Amino acid sequence: MRRGFVLVGGSGQRMKDGVNGRGRSWVLESGSRQRQEEWTLSRPLRFYSKDNEGSWFRSLFVHKVDPRKDAHSTLLSKKETSNLYKIQFHSVKPECLDDYNSLTEAVLPKLHLDEDYPCSLVGNWNTWYGEQDQAVHLWRFSGGYPALMDCMNKLKNNKVRRHPCGKPLWVPVLAQRNQLLLEFSFWNEPQPRAGPNIYELRTYKLKPGTMIEWGNNWARAIKYRQENQEAVGGFFSQIGELYVVHHLWAYKDLQSREETRNAAWRKRGWDENVYYTVPLVRHMESRIMIPLKISPLQ
């Protein structure tokens, strides 16, 4: 026969079931006579939650990751060079874009040709499709961070930053941002090329901790995108917004771009690269750019 148990407090008041350090305390109520009996559990209680069960279950499928002994900048960048790159994005007042281009074409080549400055222009563009009224400049500093600091110190008091008529370069600029970049070891170093070409800058913002995996996959896949010499350069950020990758491509026109990209899908192995790299991306953006007259990449 099943008994009914009711918890009561020390003063005879009813209480809810509780657990103390020794176990459960039960009070048996029978008519007017109350008798307290205490049972101490012989084994400690263990409580399982769905979260614990899920964590245990997931642990069966989690791969252990070997700790890296070097930064990804050391593992992925070129060892034989110490080139550092700076990419600049200038948002220009729409009515001032032509004036801005004239200013840059008058000033930037002087820095590019001056041997006293350890920097050189890689490319200069206006955005055609993507963010409008934008200029993009890519610089190379031969010698890494020391070369960058040398240039910055010399530019502080250099009047070359001003147009011959005296206008500062930044007057038409609404906003600007930049990043310092390193180049992937498996990409060719950007070299001047004849035009006419259009350029696509594809920017990928990766999940933190995935840069090495991205580099390993693209090191195997870059061969599928070099048939038409469309691969110009590949870079990853070091200062500025982190875990950002820039791939720079050159095409004769938009139709050539479409045909070249479609041809990659017909090559065995390209689909595998896409399959493994897409999950690493948080956000991606494409810019179609037209080179300025002064750009070494035409």
ChimeraX commands (.cxc) that place a marker at each C-alpha (Angstrom):
marker #1 position 0.00,0.00,0.00 radius 0.5
marker #1 position 1.42,3.39,-1.01 radius 0.5
marker #1 position 2.01,5.90,1.75 radius 0.5
marker #1 position 1.46,9.65,1.45 radius 0.5
marker #1 position 4.32,11.85,2.60 radius 0.5
marker #1 position 4.02,15.53,3.50 radius 0.5
marker #1 position 6.85,17.83,4.44 radius 0.5
marker #1 position 6.36,19.84,7.62 radius 0.5
marker #1 position 8.58,22.39,9.33 radius 0.5
marker #1 position 9.89,22.41,12.86 radius 0.5
marker #1 position 6.77,24.18,14.16 radius 0.5
marker #1 position 4.38,21.75,12.51 radius 0.5
marker #1 position 3.83,23.88,9.40 radius 0.5
marker #1 position 3.81,22.20,6.01 radius 0.5
marker #1 position 6.88,22.79,3.85 radius 0.5
marker #1 position 7.97,21.94,0.34 radius 0.5
marker #1 position 10.33,19.12,-0.43 radius 0.5
marker #1 position 13.95,20.17,0.16 radius 0.5
marker #1 position 17.46,18.83,0.00 radius 0.5
marker #1 position 20.06,19.44,2.69 radius 0.5
marker #1 position 23.67,18.42,2.96 radius 0.5
marker #1 position 22.83,14.98,4.39 radius 0.5
marker #1 position 20.01,14.00,2.07 radius 0.5
marker #1 position 16.20,14.32,2.13 radius 0.5
marker #1 position 14.17,14.86,5.27 radius 0.5
marker #1 position 10.65,13.50,5.25 radius 0.5
marker #1 position 7.91,13.90,7.87 radius 0.5
marker #1 position 5.18,11.28,8.04 radius 0.5
marker #1 position 1.80,12.63,9.06 radius 0.5
marker #1 position -0.63,10.02,10.44 radius 0.5
marker #1 position -3.88,11.41,11.96 radius 0.5
marker #1 position -3.16,13.69,14.93 radius 0.5
marker #1 position 0.19,12.09,15.65 radius 0.5
marker #1 position 3.19,13.27,13.63 radius 0.5
marker #1 position 6.36,11.29,13.43 radius 0.5
marker #1 position 9.54,12.59,11.78 radius 0.5
marker #1 position 11.77,10.07,10.08 radius 0.5
marker #1 position 14.95,11.04,8.30 radius 0.5
marker #1 position 16.63,9.03,5.67 radius 0.5
marker #1 position 20.14,9.90,4.57 radius 0.5
marker #1 position 20.85,8.83,1.05 radius 0.5
marker #1 position 23.64,6.33,0.86 radius 0.5
marker #1 position 24.93,7.79,-2.46 radius 0.5
marker #1 position 25.35,11.44,-3.46 radius 0.5
marker #1 position 22.76,12.74,-5.86 radius 0.5
marker #1 position 23.85,13.59,-9.41 radius 0.5
marker #1 position 21.85,15.95,-11.54 radius 0.5
marker #1 position 22.05,15.91,-15.34 radius 0.5
marker #1 position 20.87,18.72,-17.56 radius 0.5
marker #1 position 20.23,18.70,-21.25 radius 0.5
marker #1 position 23.13,21.12,-21.65 radius 0.5
marker #1 position 25.51,18.71,-19.94 radius 0.5
marker #1 position 24.29,15.82,-22.03 radius 0.5
marker #1 position 24.66,17.94,-25.17 radius 0.5
marker #1 position 28.18,19.00,-24.23 radius 0.5
marker #1 position 29.16,15.40,-23.59 radius 0.5
marker #1 position 27.63,14.33,-26.89 radius 0.5
marker #1 position 29.29,17.11,-28.84 radius 0.5
marker #1 position 32.66,16.31,-27.29 radius 0.5
marker #1 position 32.65,13.04,-29.20 radius 0.5
marker #1 position 32.86,14.95,-32.50 radius 0.5
marker #1 position 35.13,17.88,-31.63 radius 0.5
marker #1 position 38.55,17.64,-33.25 radius 0.5
marker #1 position 41.51,18.66,-31.17 radius 0.5
marker #1 position 43.46,21.51,-32.71 radius 0.5
marker #1 position 47.22,21.54,-32.37 radius 0.5
marker #1 position 48.47,24.82,-30.89 radius 0.5
marker #1 position 50.21,27.08,-33.39 radius 0.5
marker #1 position 53.76,28.06,-32.59 radius 0.5
marker #1 position 53.80,31.07,-34.96 radius 0.5
marker #1 position 51.46,33.91,-35.87 radius 0.5
marker #1 position 49.54,33.46,-39.12 radius 0.5
marker #1 position 51.42,36.48,-40.50 radius 0.5
marker #1 position 54.61,34.41,-40.24 radius 0.5
marker #1 position 53.09,31.22,-41.60 radius 0.5
marker #1 position 51.25,32.73,-44.58 radius 0.5
marker #1 position 53.38,35.66,-45.78 radius 0.5
marker #1 position 56.39,35.55,-48.06 radius 0.5
marker #1 position 59.70,34.86,-46.33 radius 0.5
marker #1 position 61.97,36.10,-49.13 radius 0.5
marker #1 position 60.57,39.65,-49.08 radius 0.5
marker #1 position 59.70,42.13,-46.37 radius 0.5
marker #1 position 57.12,44.06,-48.36 radius 0.5
marker #1 position 54.33,45.78,-46.49 radius 0.5
marker #1 position 51.24,47.09,-48.26 radius 0.5
marker #1 position 48.82,49.86,-47.42 radius 0.5
marker #1 position 45.38,50.07,-48.96 radius 0.5
marker #1 position 43.46,53.35,-48.74 radius 0.5
marker #1 position 39.76,53.94,-49.30 radius 0.5
marker #1 position 38.70,57.56,-49.87 radius 0.5
marker #1 position 35.03,58.50,-50.10 radius 0.5
marker #1 position 34.87,61.65,-52.20 radius 0.5
marker #1 position 32.17,64.28,-52.59 radius 0.5
marker #1 position 30.30,63.34,-55.78 radius 0.5
marker #1 position 30.74,66.77,-57.33 radius 0.5
marker #1 position 34.48,66.74,-56.52 radius 0.5
marker #1 position 35.57,63.37,-57.92 radius 0.5
marker #1 position 37.14,64.83,-61.06 radius 0.5
marker #1 position 39.02,67.44,-59.02 radius 0.5
marker #1 position 40.17,64.74,-56.62 radius 0.5
marker #1 position 41.52,62.63,-59.48 radius 0.5
marker #1 position 43.38,65.63,-60.86 radius 0.5
marker #1 position 44.96,66.28,-57.47 radius 0.5
marker #1 position 46.10,62.69,-57.00 radius 0.5
marker #1 position 47.46,62.48,-60.55 radius 0.5
marker #1 position 49.53,65.60,-59.90 radius 0.5
marker #1 position 50.90,64.58,-56.50 radius 0.5
marker #1 position 51.16,60.81,-56.07 radius 0.5
marker #1 position 53.56,60.11,-58.98 radius 0.5
marker #1 position 56.10,62.42,-57.35 radius 0.5
marker #1 position 56.21,60.15,-54.30 radius 0.5
marker #1 position 56.31,57.08,-56.50 radius 0.5
marker #1 position 59.34,58.34,-58.45 radius 0.5
marker #1 position 61.25,59.88,-55.54 radius 0.5
marker #1 position 64.00,57.44,-54.54 radius 0.5
marker #1 position 64.22,59.08,-51.13 radius 0.5
marker #1 position 60.89,57.48,-50.24 radius 0.5
marker #1 position 60.93,53.67,-49.86 radius 0.5
marker #1 position 57.38,53.35,-51.20 radius 0.5
marker #1 position 55.82,52.77,-54.60 radius 0.5
marker #1 position 52.38,52.86,-56.13 radius 0.5
marker #1 position 50.88,49.48,-56.94 radius 0.5
marker #1 position 47.51,50.66,-58.23 radius 0.5
marker #1 position 45.02,53.53,-58.16 radius 0.5
marker #1 position 41.35,53.21,-59.04 radius 0.5
marker #1 position 37.88,54.69,-58.91 radius 0.5
marker #1 position 35.07,52.35,-57.94 radius 0.5
marker #1 position 32.74,51.65,-60.86 radius 0.5
marker #1 position 30.38,49.13,-59.24 radius 0.5
marker #1 position 30.17,48.87,-55.48 radius 0.5
marker #1 position 30.50,51.85,-53.18 radius 0.5
marker #1 position 30.18,54.89,-55.40 radius 0.5
marker #1 position 32.39,58.00,-55.54 radius 0.5
marker #1 position 35.28,56.13,-53.97 radius 0.5
marker #1 position 38.99,56.07,-54.72 radius 0.5
marker #1 position 41.21,53.11,-53.83 radius 0.5
marker #1 position 45.00,53.34,-53.58 radius 0.5
marker #1 position 47.41,50.45,-53.00 radius 0.5
marker #1 position 50.99,51.19,-51.86 radius 0.5
marker #1 position 54.01,48.95,-51.39 radius 0.5
marker #1 position 56.67,49.67,-48.74 radius 0.5
marker #1 position 59.90,47.85,-49.53 radius 0.5
marker #1 position 61.46,47.12,-46.17 radius 0.5
marker #1 position 58.39,46.54,-44.04 radius 0.5
marker #1 position 57.50,48.62,-41.00 radius 0.5
marker #1 position 60.81,50.57,-40.89 radius 0.5
marker #1 position 60.18,51.75,-44.46 radius 0.5
marker #1 position 56.63,52.75,-43.55 radius 0.5
marker #1 position 57.79,54.83,-40.58 radius 0.5
marker #1 position 60.54,56.42,-42.66 radius 0.5
marker #1 position 57.97,57.53,-45.23 radius 0.5
marker #1 position 55.54,58.83,-42.63 radius 0.5
marker #1 position 58.23,60.90,-40.93 radius 0.5
marker #1 position 59.38,62.43,-44.21 radius 0.5
marker #1 position 55.84,63.22,-45.32 radius 0.5
marker #1 position 54.96,65.21,-42.21 radius 0.5
marker #1 position 56.59,68.38,-43.50 radius 0.5
marker #1 position 56.62,67.63,-47.21 radius 0.5
marker #1 position 54.70,70.10,-49.36 radius 0.5
marker #1 position 54.30,67.50,-52.09 radius 0.5
marker #1 position 51.12,66.50,-50.30 radius 0.5
marker #1 position 49.57,69.68,-51.66 radius 0.5
marker #1 position 48.46,70.46,-55.18 radius 0.5
marker #1 position 50.70,72.97,-57.03 radius 0.5
marker #1 position 47.91,75.53,-56.69 radius 0.5
marker #1 position 48.04,75.10,-52.91 radius 0.5
marker #1 position 44.90,73.02,-52.32 radius 0.5
marker #1 position 45.29,70.24,-49.75 radius 0.5
marker #1 position 44.62,66.76,-51.08 radius 0.5
marker #1 position 42.01,65.97,-48.45 radius 0.5
marker #1 position 39.61,68.85,-49.22 radius 0.5
marker #1 position 37.13,66.82,-51.37 radius 0.5
marker #1 position 37.33,63.72,-49.12 radius 0.5
marker #1 position 34.30,62.91,-46.95 radius 0.5
marker #1 position 35.78,59.87,-45.20 radius 0.5
marker #1 position 38.87,57.73,-45.39 radius 0.5
marker #1 position 40.16,54.50,-43.92 radius 0.5
marker #1 position 43.20,52.34,-44.46 radius 0.5
marker #1 position 44.70,48.97,-43.62 radius 0.5
marker #1 position 48.21,47.58,-43.49 radius 0.5
marker #1 position 48.49,44.31,-45.38 radius 0.5
marker #1 position 50.83,41.41,-46.01 radius 0.5
marker #1 position 50.74,39.38,-49.21 radius 0.5
marker #1 position 50.00,35.66,-49.24 radius 0.5
marker #1 position 53.03,33.56,-50.08 radius 0.5
marker #1 position 51.21,31.62,-52.83 radius 0.5
marker #1 position 50.12,34.73,-54.79 radius 0.5
marker #1 position 52.35,36.45,-57.32 radius 0.5
marker #1 position 53.63,39.87,-56.36 radius 0.5
marker #1 position 51.57,42.53,-58.18 radius 0.5
marker #1 position 53.42,43.74,-61.26 radius 0.5
marker #1 position 52.57,46.63,-63.61 radius 0.5
marker #1 position 50.45,45.54,-66.55 radius 0.5
marker #1 position 49.21,47.16,-69.71 radius 0.5
marker #1 position 45.55,47.87,-70.27 radius 0.5
marker #1 position 42.85,48.39,-70.81 radius 0.5
marker #1 position 41.54,46.27,-67.94 radius 0.5
marker #1 position 38.93,46.43,-65.27 radius 0.5
marker #1 position 39.83,45.28,-61.78 radius 0.5
marker #1 position 37.81,43.45,-59.19 radius 0.5
marker #1 position 38.67,43.77,-55.51 radius 0.5
marker #1 position 36.96,41.00,-53.58 radius 0.5
marker #1 position 37.04,41.56,-49.82 radius 0.5
marker #1 position 36.34,38.75,-47.35 radius 0.5
marker #1 position 35.86,39.29,-43.64 radius 0.5
marker #1 position 36.68,35.99,-41.98 radius 0.5
marker #1 position 35.71,34.46,-38.69 radius 0.5
marker #1 position 38.51,34.98,-36.13 radius 0.5
marker #1 position 40.92,32.06,-36.04 radius 0.5
marker #1 position 40.29,30.87,-39.61 radius 0.5
marker #1 position 43.01,32.71,-41.54 radius 0.5
marker #1 position 45.39,29.74,-41.74 radius 0.5
marker #1 position 42.62,27.43,-42.93 radius 0.5
marker #1 position 41.71,30.00,-45.59 radius 0.5
marker #1 position 45.32,30.24,-46.72 radius 0.5
marker #1 position 45.79,26.48,-46.88 radius 0.5
marker #1 position 42.73,26.04,-49.10 radius 0.5
marker #1 position 43.60,28.90,-51.44 radius 0.5
marker #1 position 47.21,27.74,-51.75 radius 0.5
marker #1 position 45.81,24.62,-53.44 radius 0.5
marker #1 position 43.12,26.44,-55.42 radius 0.5
marker #1 position 44.94,29.44,-56.88 radius 0.5
marker #1 position 46.11,27.31,-59.83 radius 0.5
marker #1 position 42.51,27.16,-61.05 radius 0.5
marker #1 position 42.41,30.97,-61.40 radius 0.5
marker #1 position 45.64,31.71,-63.29 radius 0.5
marker #1 position 44.84,30.46,-66.77 radius 0.5
marker #1 position 44.04,33.95,-68.11 radius 0.5
marker #1 position 46.54,35.74,-65.87 radius 0.5
marker #1 position 43.64,37.26,-63.98 radius 0.5
marker #1 position 45.20,36.84,-60.51 radius 0.5
marker #1 position 46.92,40.11,-59.55 radius 0.5
marker #1 position 47.49,39.88,-55.80 radius 0.5
marker #1 position 46.25,38.42,-52.54 radius 0.5
marker #1 position 46.59,40.15,-49.16 radius 0.5
marker #1 position 45.49,39.84,-45.54 radius 0.5
marker #1 position 45.22,42.60,-42.96 radius 0.5
marker #1 position 47.72,43.20,-40.18 radius 0.5
marker #1 position 46.59,46.57,-38.81 radius 0.5
marker #1 position 43.14,48.06,-39.16 radius 0.5
marker #1 position 40.16,45.74,-39.32 radius 0.5
marker #1 position 41.56,42.26,-38.67 radius 0.5
marker #1 position 40.84,38.93,-40.35 radius 0.5
marker #1 position 40.20,40.69,-43.65 radius 0.5
marker #1 position 41.36,39.24,-46.97 radius 0.5
marker #1 position 41.62,41.14,-50.27 radius 0.5
marker #1 position 41.89,39.33,-53.62 radius 0.5
marker #1 position 42.65,41.54,-56.62 radius 0.5
marker #1 position 41.74,40.31,-60.13 radius 0.5
marker #1 position 42.11,41.80,-63.62 radius 0.5
marker #1 position 39.78,41.23,-66.59 radius 0.5
marker #1 position 39.43,42.72,-70.04 radius 0.5
marker #1 position 35.78,43.56,-69.40 radius 0.5
marker #1 position 32.72,42.30,-67.51 radius 0.5
marker #1 position 32.00,39.63,-70.13 radius 0.5
marker #1 position 35.55,38.31,-69.79 radius 0.5
marker #1 position 35.09,38.26,-66.02 radius 0.5
marker #1 position 31.97,36.12,-66.31 radius 0.5
marker #1 position 33.57,33.67,-68.74 radius 0.5
marker #1 position 36.73,33.33,-66.65 radius 0.5
marker #1 position 34.83,32.71,-63.43 radius 0.5
marker #1 position 32.53,30.17,-65.09 radius 0.5
marker #1 position 35.54,28.34,-66.52 radius 0.5
marker #1 position 36.89,27.83,-62.99 radius 0.5
marker #1 position 33.78,25.85,-62.05 radius 0.5
marker #1 position 34.48,23.38,-64.84 radius 0.5
marker #1 position 37.84,22.50,-63.32 radius 0.5
marker #1 position 37.89,19.63,-60.90 radius 0.5
marker #1 position 38.87,20.85,-57.43 radius 0.5
marker #1 position 37.56,24.42,-57.61 radius 0.5
marker #1 position 34.18,23.44,-56.16 radius 0.5
marker #1 position 35.96,21.79,-53.25 radius 0.5
marker #1 position 37.80,25.02,-52.44 radius 0.5
marker #1 position 34.52,26.95,-52.42 radius 0.5
marker #1 position 32.90,24.28,-50.23 radius 0.5
marker #1 position 35.60,24.57,-47.56 radius 0.5
marker #1 position 36.12,28.34,-47.60 radius 0.5
marker #1 position 32.56,29.70,-47.71 radius 0.5
marker #1 position 31.83,28.65,-44.08 radius 0.5
marker #1 position 34.86,30.71,-42.96 radius 0.5
marker #1 position 33.37,33.99,-44.24 radius 0.5
marker #1 position 31.35,36.45,-42.14 radius 0.5
marker #1 position 30.88,39.03,-44.89 radius 0.5
marker #1 position 32.09,39.53,-48.44 radius 0.5
marker #1 position 32.09,42.43,-50.88 radius 0.5
marker #1 position 33.02,42.95,-54.51 radius 0.5
marker #1 position 34.18,46.19,-56.16 radius 0.5
marker #1 position 34.63,46.68,-59.88 radius 0.5
marker #1 position 37.24,49.40,-60.36 radius 0.5
marker #1 position 38.60,51.50,-63.22 radius 0.5
marker #1 position 42.32,52.42,-63.03 radius 0.5
marker #1 position 43.39,56.06,-62.93 radius 0.5
marker #1 position 45.84,57.37,-65.52 radius 0.5
marker #1 position 48.73,57.19,-63.04 radius 0.5
marker #1 position 48.08,53.59,-61.97 radius 0.5
marker #1 position 50.86,51.09,-62.76 radius 0.5
marker #1 position 48.07,48.53,-63.11 radius 0.5
marker #1 position 46.18,49.53,-66.25 radius 0.5
marker link #1:1,2 radius 0.2
marker link #1:2,3 radius 0.2
marker link #1:3,4 radius 0.2
marker link #1:4,5 radius 0.2
marker link #1:5,6 radius 0.2
marker link #1:6,7 radius 0.2
marker link #1:7,8 radius 0.2
marker link #1:8,9 radius 0.2
marker link #1:9,10 radius 0.2
marker link #1:10,11 radius 0.2
marker link #1:11,12 radius 0.2
marker link #1:12,13 radius 0.2
marker link #1:13,14 radius 0.2
marker link #1:14,15 radius 0.2
marker link #1:15,16 radius 0.2
marker link #1:16,17 radius 0.2
marker link #1:17,18 radius 0.2
marker link #1:18,19 radius 0.2
marker link #1:19,20 radius 0.2
marker link #1:20,21 radius 0.2
marker link #1:21,22 radius 0.2
marker link #1:22,23 radius 0.2
marker link #1:23,24 radius 0.2
marker link #1:24,25 radius 0.2
marker link #1:25,26 radius 0.2
marker link #1:26,27 radius 0.2
marker link #1:27,28 radius 0.2
marker link #1:28,29 radius 0.2
marker link #1:29,30 radius 0.2
marker link #1:30,31 radius 0.2
marker link #1:31,32 radius 0.2
marker link #1:32,33 radius 0.2
marker link #1:33,34 radius 0.2
marker link #1:34,35 radius 0.2
marker link #1:35,36 radius 0.2
marker link #1:36,37 radius 0.2
marker link #1:37,38 radius 0.2
marker link #1:38,39 radius 0.2
marker link #1:39,40 radius 0.2
marker link #1:40,41 radius 0.2
marker link #1:41,42 radius 0.2
marker link #1:42,43 radius 0.2
marker link #1:43,44 radius 0.2
marker link #1:44,45 radius 0.2
marker link #1:45,46 radius 0.2
marker link #1:46,47 radius 0.2
marker link #1:47,48 radius 0.2
marker link #1:48,49 radius 0.2
marker link #1:49,50 radius 0.2
marker link #1:50,51 radius 0.2
marker link #1:51,52 radius 0.2
marker link #1:52,53 radius 0.2
marker link #1:53,54 radius 0.2
marker link #1:54,55 radius 0.2
marker link #1:55,56 radius 0.2
marker link #1:56,57 radius 0.2
marker link #1:57,58 radius 0.2
marker link #1:58,59 radius 0.2
marker link #1:59,60 radius 0.2
marker link #1:60,61 radius 0.2
marker link #1:61,62 radius 0.2
marker link #1:62,63 radius 0.2
marker link #1:63,64 radius 0.2
marker link #1:64,65 radius 0.2
marker link #1:65,66 radius 0.2
marker link #1:66,67 radius 0.2
marker link #1:67,68 radius 0.2
marker link #1:68,69 radius 0.2
marker link #1:69,70 radius 0.2
marker link #1:70,71 radius 0.2
marker link #1:71,72 radius 0.2
marker link #1:72,73 radius 0.2
marker link #1:73,74 radius 0.2
marker link #1:74,75 radius 0.2
marker link #1:75,76 radius 0.2
marker link #1:76,77 radius 0.2
marker link #1:77,78 radius 0.2
marker link #1:78,79 radius 0.2
marker link #1:79,80 radius 0.2
marker link #1:80,81 radius 0.2
marker link #1:81,82 radius 0.2
marker link #1:82,83 radius 0.2
marker link #1:83,84 radius 0.2
marker link #1:84,85 radius 0.2
marker link #1:85,86 radius 0.2
marker link #1:86,87 radius 0.2
marker link #1:87,88 radius 0.2
marker link #1:88,89 radius 0.2
marker link #1:89,90 radius 0.2
marker link #1:90,91 radius 0.2
marker link #1:91,92 radius 0.2
marker link #1:92,93 radius 0.2
marker link #1:93,94 radius 0.2
marker link #1:94,95 radius 0.2
marker link #1:95,96 radius 0.2
marker link #1:96,97 radius 0.2
marker link #1:97,98 radius 0.2
marker link #1:98,99 radius 0.2
marker link #1:99,100 radius 0.2
marker link #1:100,101 radius 0.2
marker link #1:101,102 radius 0.2
marker link #1:102,103 radius 0.2
marker link #1:103,104 radius 0.2
marker link #1:104,105 radius 0.2
marker link #1:105,106 radius 0.2
marker link #1:106,107 radius 0.2
marker link #1:107,108 radius 0.2
marker link #1:108,109 radius 0.2
marker link #1:109,110 radius 0.2
marker link #1:110,111 radius 0.2
marker link #1:111,112 radius 0.2
marker link #1:112,113 radius 0.2
marker link #1:113,114 radius 0.2
marker link #1:114,115 radius 0.2
marker link #1:115,116 radius 0.2
marker link #1:116,117 radius 0.2
marker link #1:117,118 radius 0.2
marker link #1:118,119 radius 0.2
marker link #1:119,120 radius 0.2
marker link #1:120,121 radius 0.2
marker link #1:121,122 radius 0.2
marker link #1:122,123 radius 0.2
marker link #1:123,124 radius 0.2
marker link #1:124,125 radius 0.2
marker link #1:125,126 radius 0.2
marker link #1:126,127 radius 0.2
marker link #1:127,128 radius 0.2
marker link #1:128,129 radius 0.2
marker link #1:129,130 radius 0.2
marker link #1:130,131 radius 0.2
marker link #1:131,132 radius 0.2
marker link #1:132,133 radius 0.2
marker link #1:133,134 radius 0.2
marker link #1:134,135 radius 0.2
marker link #1:135,136 radius 0.2
marker link #1:136,137 radius 0.2
marker link #1:137,138 radius 0.2
marker link #1:138,139 radius 0.2
marker link #1:139,140 radius 0.2
marker link #1:140,141 radius 0.2
marker link #1:141,142 radius 0.2
marker link #1:142,143 radius 0.2
marker link #1:143,144 radius 0.2
marker link #1:144,145 radius 0.2
marker link #1:145,146 radius 0.2
marker link #1:146,147 radius 0.2
marker link #1:147,148 radius 0.2
marker link #1:148,149 radius 0.2
marker link #1:149,150 radius 0.2
marker link #1:150,151 radius 0.2
marker link #1:151,152 radius 0.2
marker link #1:152,153 radius 0.2
marker link #1:153,154 radius 0.2
marker link #1:154,155 radius 0.2
marker link #1:155,156 radius 0.2
marker link #1:156,157 radius 0.2
marker link #1:157,158 radius 0.2
marker link #1:158,159 radius 0.2
marker link #1:159,160 radius 0.2
marker link #1:160,161 radius 0.2
marker link #1:161,162 radius 0.2
marker link #1:162,163 radius 0.2
marker link #1:163,164 radius 0.2
marker link #1:164,165 radius 0.2
marker link #1:165,166 radius 0.2
marker link #1:166,167 radius 0.2
marker link #1:167,168 radius 0.2
marker link #1:168,169 radius 0.2
marker link #1:169,170 radius 0.2
marker link #1:170,171 radius 0.2
marker link #1:171,172 radius 0.2
marker link #1:172,173 radius 0.2
marker link #1:173,174 radius 0.2
marker link #1:174,175 radius 0.2
marker link #1:175,176 radius 0.2
marker link #1:176,177 radius 0.2
marker link #1:177,178 radius 0.2
marker link #1:178,179 radius 0.2
marker link #1:179,180 radius 0.2
marker link #1:180,181 radius 0.2
marker link #1:181,182 radius 0.2
marker link #1:182,183 radius 0.2
marker link #1:183,184 radius 0.2
marker link #1:184,185 radius 0.2
marker link #1:185,186 radius 0.2
marker link #1:186,187 radius 0.2
marker link #1:187,188 radius 0.2
marker link #1:188,189 radius 0.2
marker link #1:189,190 radius 0.2
marker link #1:190,191 radius 0.2
marker link #1:191,192 radius 0.2
marker link #1:192,193 radius 0.2
marker link #1:193,194 radius 0.2
marker link #1:194,195 radius 0.2
marker link #1:195,196 radius 0.2
marker link #1:196,197 radius 0.2
marker link #1:197,198 radius 0.2
marker link #1:198,199 radius 0.2
marker link #1:199,200 radius 0.2
marker link #1:200,201 radius 0.2
marker link #1:201,202 radius 0.2
marker link #1:202,203 radius 0.2
marker link #1:203,204 radius 0.2
marker link #1:204,205 radius 0.2
marker link #1:205,206 radius 0.2
marker link #1:206,207 radius 0.2
marker link #1:207,208 radius 0.2
marker link #1:208,209 radius 0.2
marker link #1:209,210 radius 0.2
marker link #1:210,211 radius 0.2
marker link #1:211,212 radius 0.2
marker link #1:212,213 radius 0.2
marker link #1:213,214 radius 0.2
marker link #1:214,215 radius 0.2
marker link #1:215,216 radius 0.2
marker link #1:216,217 radius 0.2
marker link #1:217,218 radius 0.2
marker link #1:218,219 radius 0.2
marker link #1:219,220 radius 0.2
marker link #1:220,221 radius 0.2
marker link #1:221,222 radius 0.2
marker link #1:222,223 radius 0.2
marker link #1:223,224 radius 0.2
marker link #1:224,225 radius 0.2
marker link #1:225,226 radius 0.2
marker link #1:226,227 radius 0.2
marker link #1:227,228 radius 0.2
marker link #1:228,229 radius 0.2
marker link #1:229,230 radius 0.2
marker link #1:230,231 radius 0.2
marker link #1:231,232 radius 0.2
marker link #1:232,233 radius 0.2
marker link #1:233,234 radius 0.2
marker link #1:234,235 radius 0.2
marker link #1:235,236 radius 0.2
marker link #1:236,237 radius 0.2
marker link #1:237,238 radius 0.2
marker link #1:238,239 radius 0.2
marker link #1:239,240 radius 0.2
marker link #1:240,241 radius 0.2
marker link #1:241,242 radius 0.2
marker link #1:242,243 radius 0.2
marker link #1:243,244 radius 0.2
marker link #1:244,245 radius 0.2
marker link #1:245,246 radius 0.2
marker link #1:246,247 radius 0.2
marker link #1:247,248 radius 0.2
marker link #1:248,249 radius 0.2
marker link #1:249,250 radius 0.2
marker link #1:250,251 radius 0.2
marker link #1:251,252 radius 0.2
marker link #1:252,253 radius 0.2
marker link #1:253,254 radius 0.2
marker link #1:254,255 radius 0.2
marker link #1:255,256 radius 0.2
marker link #1:256,257 radius 0.2
marker link #1:257,258 radius 0.2
marker link #1:258,259 radius 0.2
marker link #1:259,260 radius 0.2
marker link #1:260,261 radius 0.2
marker link #1:261,262 radius 0.2
marker link #1:262,263 radius 0.2
marker link #1:263,264 radius 0.2
marker link #1:264,265 radius 0.2
marker link #1:265,266 radius 0.2
marker link #1:266,267 radius 0.2
marker link #1:267,268 radius 0.2
marker link #1:268,269 radius 0.2
marker link #1:269,270 radius 0.2
marker link #1:270,271 radius 0.2
marker link #1:271,272 radius 0.2
marker link #1:272,273 radius 0.2
marker link #1:273,274 radius 0.2
marker link #1:274,275 radius 0.2
marker link #1:275,276 radius 0.2
marker link #1:276,277 radius 0.2
marker link #1:277,278 radius 0.2
marker link #1:278,279 radius 0.2
marker link #1:279,280 radius 0.2
marker link #1:280,281 radius 0.2
marker link #1:281,282 radius 0.2
marker link #1:282,283 radius 0.2
marker link #1:283,284 radius 0.2
marker link #1:284,285 radius 0.2
marker link #1:285,286 radius 0.2
marker link #1:286,287 radius 0.2
marker link #1:287,288 radius 0.2
marker link #1:288,289 radius 0.2
marker link #1:289,290 radius 0.2
marker link #1:290,291 radius 0.2
marker link #1:291,292 radius 0.2
marker link #1:292,293 radius 0.2
marker link #1:293,294 radius 0.2
marker link #1:294,295 radius 0.2
marker link #1:295,296 radius 0.2
marker link #1:296,297 radius 0.2
marker link #1:297,298 radius 0.2
view
